[in-house]
Amino acid sequence: MESDRVADMLRASADPDGILEELRRLVISYQYASTDDRIAIWSVLNKYAPKVDRLR
């Protein structure tokens, strides 16, 4: 599943620029994903929501 691969990449990324790039990829993936994949991608995005303010 594409969302699993994206989630793995996000977990592996430690730097803020890398996280921002992965968030961009998640949002793009979400736009083209099936309904089931959207649910998975959304749950990954929610894990990073608390970090968004610190990435600016």
C-alpha positions as CSV (number, residue, x, y, z in Angstrom):
1,M,0.0,0.0,0.0
2,E,1.3,3.4,-0.9
3,S,0.4,5.0,2.4
4,D,2.6,2.4,4.3
5,R,5.6,3.4,2.2
6,V,5.0,7.1,2.8
7,A,4.6,6.5,6.5
8,D,7.9,4.6,6.6
9,M,9.6,7.5,4.8
10,L,8.2,10.0,7.3
11,R,9.4,8.0,10.3
12,A,12.9,7.8,8.8
13,S,13.1,11.5,8.2
14,A,14.6,13.4,11.2
15,D,15.2,16.8,9.8
16,P,12.4,19.5,9.5
17,D,13.0,20.0,5.7
18,G,12.7,16.3,5.1
19,I,9.5,16.1,7.2
20,L,8.0,19.1,5.2
21,E,8.8,17.3,1.9
22,E,7.2,14.1,3.1
23,L,4.1,16.1,4.3
24,R,3.9,17.5,0.8
25,R,4.1,14.0,-0.7
26,L,1.4,12.8,1.7
27,V,-0.9,15.6,0.7
28,I,-0.4,14.9,-3.0
29,S,-0.8,11.1,-2.4
30,Y,-4.1,11.9,-0.5
31,Q,-5.4,13.8,-3.5
32,Y,-5.0,10.8,-5.8
33,A,-5.7,7.9,-3.3
34,S,-8.6,5.6,-3.1
35,T,-11.0,5.9,-0.2
36,D,-9.3,3.2,1.8
37,D,-5.8,4.7,1.2
38,R,-7.1,8.2,2.1
39,I,-8.1,6.9,5.5
40,A,-4.6,5.5,6.1
41,I,-2.9,8.7,4.8
42,W,-5.1,10.9,6.9
43,S,-4.1,8.9,10.0
44,V,-0.4,9.4,9.2
45,L,-1.0,13.1,8.7
46,N,-2.7,13.3,12.1
47,K,0.5,11.9,13.7
48,Y,2.5,14.9,12.4
49,A,-0.1,17.5,13.1
50,P,1.4,18.5,16.5
51,K,4.8,19.1,14.8
52,V,3.4,21.5,12.1
53,D,3.8,24.7,14.1
54,R,7.4,23.8,15.0
55,L,8.3,23.3,11.3
56,R,7.8,26.9,10.3
